């Protein structure tokens, strides 16, 4: 399975008069960041933690890489990230930014012991690009198994319950998580898996994250 989704911030907002002027972005909106994801959950009294993998930022470090890391119930297969700035008008210091993370061989097995499915993603990419007039983000994944019945296209903030055979919800897979503050910036998380009580676990796992703001 190959899934691609794109989101925009800026063009439509500008038409509605909501795009902030250069330099007025929300303070906590990053200029450009990307990472492969992370894990933080507790199961059977044991805390499982994988810190944010291969983070980058246009303000530095501008690239990142990670090898495969495994903890009980979850594996992040490694990958790379790049957060770059391109000068498009040197005379006026006009720039664009591109923040991208590409990962592979993600696997979540934490639901199997509770009667759920093993979830695998062969490869995935998240990207956020920004100009002075706004930003756009997209994500692509391939080789998804263990989650079926997804709509096409997948809407923003779409939740897919992950159940056992009798319908009991073990977790919720939230795809295409978008935050659009209204200033032309945006945040995109490709997938977050939130554990439900019936799984015997609590916490979440995130796969693919990026964000960016209009350039000065």
Beta strands, then each sheet from edge to edge (+ up, - down):
strand 1: 2-9
strand 2: 32-43
strand 3: 46-53
strand 4: 56-57
strand 5: 63-66
strand 6: 69-71
strand 7: 74-76
strand 8: 79-89
strand 9: 94-108
strand 10: 119-131
strand 11: 134-142
strand 12: 158-163
strand 13: 169-179
strand 14: 186-195
strand 15: 201-212
sheet 1: 1+ 11- 10+ 9- 7+ 6-
sheet 2: 1+ 11- 10+ 9- 8+ 5-
sheet 3: 3+ 2- 4+
sheet 4: 3+ 2- 15+ 14- 13+ 12-
end
